Amino acid sequence: MDVLYFAWVRERIGLPKEQVETSATTVAELVDELVAREERYAAAFADRDALRVAVDQDLTDFSASLAGVREVAFFPPMTGG
């Protein structure tokens, strides 16, 4: 699946997007796998409460299923104006 990173998440990881092979069944498990990879992922996901997630472009939460998912995106909360 494609995993996309936006704003400071992208800056900490150093990539805007990557293709990920995963055995994770939820977004939270995917994040656990990413954090176990390297320190830069651990830094990006250190405060999960400060992140939002979208699965196939629909906002959801970290308990969301990854069954059949093609894209997961992580980004900080957005403000409007």
Secondary structure, DSSP 8 states (H G I E B T S, - for coil): -EEEE-THHHHHHT-SEEE-----SBHHHHHHHHHHH-HHHHHHTS-GGG-EEEETTEEE-TT-B-TT--EEEEE------
